[in-house]
Amino acid sequence: MGKKEYPDNWEEIAERIKEMAGWKCENCGRFDSPADGYGLTTHHIDLDKMNCAWWNLVALCQRCHLSWQNVFIIGQLWLFKPPAWLERRGWYIRGKNALLETRAEIYKITDQGISVT
């Protein structure tokens, strides 16, 4: 991971996302356990490492992170219901072609005023 690709405060941002997830994978539910191959990571859903909006970050174990990073593509045809962690962040299936898009693309809103408690 090249540090230049991430914001200067990336470690703080990533830790906050993991804390919000209770230090467990939001996909499989395993707790952070690097020794067992389930070390917790923070994944950028849209793959843009500078997009650190709360709705674009998810705590995933190493195994789920690698799995989702190779499967999920924004705007792809989605035949099945997306996982709950995508929906909680405002990613929705829209239209007859079942394209997965963000809430911002659907409603043209920004992150201003949105907070996570």
C-alpha positions, -999 to 999 in steps of 0.1 A, spaced: 0 0 0 16 33 -11 11 60 15 8 86 -13 -25 70 -24 -42 76 9 -50 107 29 -25 118 55 -49 108 84 -58 74 68 -48 54 99 -71 75 121 -100 71 96 -95 34 93 -94 29 130 -126 49 134 -144 26 109 -132 -5 127 -144 9 160 -178 17 146 -180 -19 134 -172 -32 169 -138 -45 156 -155 -73 136 -160 -79 99 -192 -64 87 -195 -92 61 -188 -124 80 -190 -112 116 -156 -125 127 -137 -104 152 -103 -90 143 -78 -119 145 -47 -114 123 -31 -146 136 -61 -166 121 -61 -147 88 -90 -125 98 -72 -93 104 -96 -64 101 -91 -39 72 -109 -9 60 -122 -12 24 -130 16 0 -162 4 -17 -157 26 -48 -119 17 -48 -110 54 -46 -86 56 -17 -91 93 -13 -129 90 -9 -131 86 28 -168 94 32 -184 72 58 -207 56 32 -177 45 11 -158 27 39 -165 -7 54 -146 -28 80 -138 -62 64 -116 -91 75 -87 -98 51 -105 -127 35 -137 -108 29 -118 -77 17 -100 -97 -9 -132 -114 -20 -152 -83 -23 -125 -62 -40 -124 -86 -69 -162 -89 -72 -178 -55 -66 -178 -30 -94 -199 2 -93 -225 2 -119 -223 -35 -125 -253 -57 -131 -264 -71 -97 -285 -102 -98 -288 -107 -60 -297 -85 -31 -265 -67 -20 -252 -74 15 -267 -53 44 -234 -34 49 -238 -19 14 -274 -10 19 -266 6 53 -242 29 35 -268 39 9 -258 17 -20 -289 7 -38 -301 -14 -68 -319 9 -92 -336 5 -125 -346 -24 -148 -309 -33 -153 -303 -37 -116 -273 -14 -114 -257 -9 -80 -254 28 -74 -248 52 -45 -275 72 -28 -257 103 -40 -260 92 -76 -297 85 -72 -307 116 -52 -278 140 -61 -269 147 -25 -236 154 -7 -221 143 26 -227 177 42 -247 174 74 -244 136 75 -229 122 106 -225 87 121 -232 82 157 
